Amino acid sequence: MNSLIRRGSLFDDFLRDVAPGYFVAPLHGDPLPAPSSIKIDVKENDSAYTVQAEVPGVSKDDIHISLDGNIVTVSAEVKQQDSQVKNEKTLRTERYYGAVSRSFQLPQDFDQGSSRAKYDNGVLTLTLAKKGGGTPKRLTID
């Protein structure tokens, strides 16, 4: 398997040599996250589910949690922007905007009124009390 050429690597190297200015890499930042980049851990005890989701580099105000029955949706709006410095000539400016969302289903409905959300150091922690029924609700993050 090691003898296989990685997808695009040989062709990309060739094009960089032939036309180096055509393929310009971003000056900064990470690529926009994929839905699978929101890593989620779910734990259960007798009274609640505890969900921890890694959403680093996103403001608390740009994270949205939706609860509907036993389905949890975590979505985040990602914004990356280059900063401008005085007395410098701007040669290139890049902005990245995007959204990422991840939904999953829990084995049992939960009490939306007793559910809580907390965001600290890039980790979103949801405490979802077990129960049934209710209308869809959006959680406020503490």
PyMOL commands that set and color helices and strands:
alter all, ss='L'
color gray80, all
select helices_A, chain A and resi 9-18+35-37+60-62
alter helices_A, ss='H'
color red, helices_A
select strands_A, chain A and resi 40-44+48-54+63-68+71-81+95-105+110-120+123-130+137-139
alter strands_A, ss='S'
color yellow, strands_A
deselect
rebuild
show_as cartoon
